[in-house]
Amino acid sequence: MNNKDLFQLALGLTPPWFVSEARFNAEAQELHITIDFVPGSSFACPACAEAGCKAHDTKERSWRHLNFFQHKTFIHASVPRTKCDRCGAVRQVTVPWSRPGSGFTLLFEAYVMTLMKEMPVKSVARIVHEHDSLLWRILHHYVHKARRKENLSTVEKISIDETARAKGHKYISMVIDADTRRVIFATEGKGADVLPKFKEDFQSHGGCTENITDVCMDMSPAFISGVENHLPEAAITFDKFHVIKLINEAVDQVRREEQKTMPELKGTRYIWLKNKKNLTMKQKAIMEDVLTKRNSKTAKAYQLRLTFQEMYEKDPMDAPMFFKKWYFWATHSRLAPMKEVAKTMKRHEKGILRWFVSNITNGLQEGINSLIQAAKRKARGYRSVRNFISIIYLVAGGLDISVAPANT
């Protein structure tokens, strides 16, 4: 077996394609493989798939291939154009080793896509000795291709949240399928236009907005109005972690006001944000010292917070009455921040209690957000919104990104 036969087998070429030359450039440390086709061969029309089209003319093309050992490898071919008798189109034929318009072989693209799932694009570019802008084109192509094939017809419960894109309050909003725990939509911003964009994209992928029964989110007025206007059949569940966060902020506000007269509260912010079981021995001692003091406002606010958390452990039938009693206690506590947050909870009571029906939270979104932010930190940011969104789909979209032969 000569070297041309060997490369033909390695490339998986079938008639009419064959390796006509394999040349190693020792000075440039490059391998160049030339592929040709048998004269008189016929091809399928790229426009209408009609078989038996003869070559009209040819055009020289080159593609970067996987390295041969440590050496760059390039494939060269005179690619024929065919004139179809059926549709009349004159088109360049599709070669089996590359997709139309790409300067890389499919095997090379499969390799870099595997790497880009695990490391920053710029790092991959250094490994394969290509400019990262070329690799971004590959990434965008396969992410877009995979999203086109997505079927969202079974989605019923979703979670909406945002993640920071860059400094200066720049965000990307994400919609997650609560059942499959993957990002099904991402867009720039976090305003009122997020839901209309999601609805349009959702319907384009076979989704039916009437099938969405539950939406979990924070208390953003823009998201609330968006769901009410564009997902009228969906019930809103306010994320319980966001609800507790609002109460924590009220507790901290009480602490900041009281520390003016109780200096020992200075520097204890994070103690009051934790549950008792998560405190260190030193933190427990500090907390107990405050709790033993009569009429401590911070201690009273903290107890209000702990009591509200207990509601999520109650039987769904008992939760409404528990909420009612907590609201009465908070609004009669003489603690302005706690009274204010209680009124906020009351306005959103229906969405808070919906958790006992839907049992969905944005906790899964926080996990996905951590994954995305980790990718962003490794890459030290992204030059464009499009790049960032593609990475979100790549690492958290659960897409079926497969590099298939060009003629399939």
Number of C-alpha atoms within 10 A of each C-alpha: 5 6 12 18 15 12 16 17 13 9 14 12 15 11 9 13 17 20 22 14 15 15 12 14 10 9 6 9 12 17 19 20 22 17 19 17 18 10 9 9 14 16 20 17 26 20 14 12 13 14 13 14 20 19 21 13 14 14 10 9 11 18 20 21 22 22 14 13 8 9 15 18 18 20 21 17 20 15 20 23 22 24 19 24 13 12 12 12 15 17 17 20 20 19 16 19 21 23 18 14 7 15 19 22 22 22 18 19 23 18 14 20 23 13 16 21 14 12 13 20 26 17 15 21 19 11 11 16 10 13 13 17 12 14 21 19 12 18 23 17 12 21 22 14 15 18 18 11 11 16 14 17 15 13 21 19 20 26 28 25 22 21 22 16 22 14 7 7 10 14 19 20 21 25 23 26 22 22 13 13 17 23 24 25 22 25 20 19 18 21 14 16 14 23 25 15 14 19 17 13 16 20 14 14 16 14 20 17 19 12 15 19 17 24 28 28 25 22 20 14 11 14 21 17 13 18 22 14 12 17 22 13 15 20 20 27 28 27 26 23 14 16 19 16 14 19 27 23 17 24 27 22 18 21 23 19 13 17 16 11 9 13 10 13 19 12 10 16 16 11 18 22 18 14 12 13 7 10 16 11 9 8 17 15 12 15 19 11 11 18 17 10 10 9 10 14 21 25 21 19 25 24 15 19 24 17 14 19 17 11 18 16 10 13 11 15 9 10 17 17 12 17 20 12 11 18 21 12 15 23 17 12 16 11 18 15 19 29 19 15 21 23 14 15 19 15 11 16 17 15 22 21 21 19 20 17 11 16 13 23 23 23 14 16 24 14 11 21 19 13 14 22 17 12 20 19 11 12 14 12 15 17 9 9 16 14 16 21 22 20 24 27 21 24 18 18 23 16 20 14 17 13 16 14 14 14 14 5
